[in-house]
Amino acid sequence: MVHYVGIKNMRQLETFHNETLGKLIDSPAFLKAMDNLGISRGDLVRRTLEEFKEDGASEEVVQVRFKFYQNRMMQTVNKLLEER
């Protein structure tokens, strides 16, 4: 059994996106984990802070939205890694 170590911060999440996701995304175990959890490839697409800016949204609102997205992405990735 492989010992699962979760992603705990944004640096680790960034490293996962840059170095690991491309290697895992087509593996049978990772695809099965995605299917089991109802997660699509689109759910794993990295978004930038700029994508959360909308007309009239204050910088504070944009930051809150982006932070929520980052935390949710970290949870999603951790669920996938644990499931596989």
Secondary structure, DSSP 8 states (H G I E B T S, - for coil): --------SHHHHHHIIIIIHHHHTTSHHHHHHHHHHT--GGGG----GGGG--TT--HHHHHHHHHHHHHHHHHHHHHHHHH-
